[in-house]
Amino acid sequence: MRRLLRRREEAEIAGEVAAAAAVTTPAATPDPAAAAFFDVDNTIIRGASIYHFARGLAARGLFTSQDLMKFALGQALFRIRGNENPEHIAKAKEMALAFVAGIKVDEVVRLGEEIYDEVMADRVWTGTRALAQAHLDAGQRVWLVTATPVELARVIAQRLGLTGALGTVAETTEGAYTGRLVGDLLHGPAKAEAVRALARREGLDLSRCSAYSDSANDLPMLSLVGHPYAINPDSELREHAEESGWEVRDFRTGRKATMIGLPIAATAGAIAGGIAAGIALRRHYRSAI
């Protein structure tokens, strides 16, 4: 019971922190009480955004393709086991954060912008992008909600012309990462807490809001809004959506729910990709000083 209460408290803190860190793009909003919330990995972008970021770092020679393959296999193990062991997740998260301690935030943002243009832009689902644009055209604001670090989430939102992003918030001091999170990963219940906190801050009517995701992990967020959508859903989410009468959109043109090369659980993907990215950033930082 204590563990459940602690995890709920961590989710609430992560949600509040993510909402507070959300930077919005000023825009005309003729429908200010309604908004849309989009998961990123396998909902907007094929595969895991942090993994693509790590691939971009690998292309810069910051670690080898063999290193990247090891992390991909590690992600696959999470999926094969069928769960995300909290102790394993905690240890992996600590490792990932240790690698980025001392790295400058501005450098991560610069690399994120370069790598998005080089690697991620061509992996955006055009169907999901059109859904986001439809909300913008209707005068509604659109936020990304993702376990990906908020700095990278903001880059994606800016490149897509969206309002802003809610992501995992890492602690910083004097413009550099400390190696600690503020709250926890923005995953599962924490996403719902972030949306709820943002709704309070922005005066949103959640019954008029929409949410989009591919994963049953995001059921707390999807269940929070009046208009939930399953996008490229995993089997559990598809079943739940069909039972609940939610609209399902699948842009994978017949491909299996397991995406080619990057079929990962959300938390495992964020952490495994984060470790790879952290190692590369550490090497980049050392070579620059």
C-alpha positions, 0 to 999 in steps of 0.5 A: 500500500505504501508503495502504491501511495508513493508511486501516486504521489510521484506521479502527481509531482511529475504531472505538476512539474511538467505542467509548470514547465510547459512553454506555450507558443502564443497563438489565436485561440477562438476556442480557448476551453478546448485542447488536444493532447498527443502522445509522441512515440508511435503516435506522432513519430514512428518509434521512440523519439529518445531512441532516434535522438540516440541514433543521431548522436551515434551518427556523430560518432559519439558511440558505436552502432553496436552500443546502440544495438545493445540498448535496442536489445535491452528494450526488447527484453522489457517487452518480452518479459511483459512488464516493467519491473520498478526496481530495474526501471529505477536502476536504469533511470539512475544510470541514464541521469548520471551520464547527463549530469553536468551537460549543458541544457543549451547543447542538448537543445541544439543537438535535438534541433539538428537531429529532429531535422535529420532523423525524426522529421521523416518519421512523423505520421502524416495522419496524426499530424493532420489530426493535430493540425485540424485542432489548430485550425479549429482554434484549439491548442495542441500539446504533446505529452510524453516521457521524453525529456521536455527539452526534446519534446519542445523541439518536436512541438516547435517543429510541428507548429504546436502549442507546447509540450509536457515532458519529463523534467530534469533538474538543472542548475546554472544551465546544466543538468544535475543528474536528478529528475524533478518528480519522476518520468512523465509516464502512465498516471503522471501524464494524466496528472500533467494534463489535469494540472495544465487544464487548471492553469489554462482554464480548459474544460476537459470534457471538451478536450481530446487525447491521442495515444497508441498505448494502454499505458496512457489509459489514465490520460485518455480516460480523463478527456471527453474525446479519447482516440486510439492511434496505432494502438497496441492490442490492449488499447485497441480492445479497450477502445472498441469496448468503450466506443472510442475512435481508432485510427491506424496509420501503419498500413497493415504493419503489425502493432510491433513496429519494425525495429523499435517496438518498445514499452514507453518507460523502457524506451525512454530509459534505454534510449536515455542511457544511450543518449547520456553516454553519447552526450558525456563523450561529446562533453568531454571532447569539448573541454 
